[in-house]
């Protein structure tokens, strides 16, 4: 009886190991892209890093597994095989999918505000901080909204206080 339980446990262990091996093979499958000229591969990888998946929005074409990104990877490969430059490929895809497809949008009239806004906000914040730090700090009398006493008023006050002290003694 003990040998049977060991045998069944060994079978379960082997089945688990087999499943683990098969699952790792399935995960390791990657799109294999064949080029007529292997010098196109680095450009292909660079373009996939610079182009955004229209569906995923926050992933580039290299990281996304969506159907549209797979189609776009094939399209980039086709355009590279047609000897188009990187700029021409980006322009073609930009015309088709808008500037959203570019991770680093170009600086032009439409995107000028997006590029300038951070600089303007930092400068505005620095100006406000500078103005607040140079603001004249009010003295104690200004905080209480009391005007300072003249010498005569102070002498009269001292006399009144002294006479009050003598009267209470």
Secondary structure, 3 states (H helix, E strand, C coil): CHHHHHHHHHHHHHHHHHHHHHHHHHHHCCCCCCCCCCCHHHHHHHHHHHEECCCCCCCECCCCCCHHHHHHHHHHHHHHHCCCCHHHHHHHHHHHHCHHHECCCCCCCCCHHHHHHHHHHHHHHHHHHHHHHHCCCCCHHHHHCCCCCCHHHHHHHHHHHHHHHHHHC
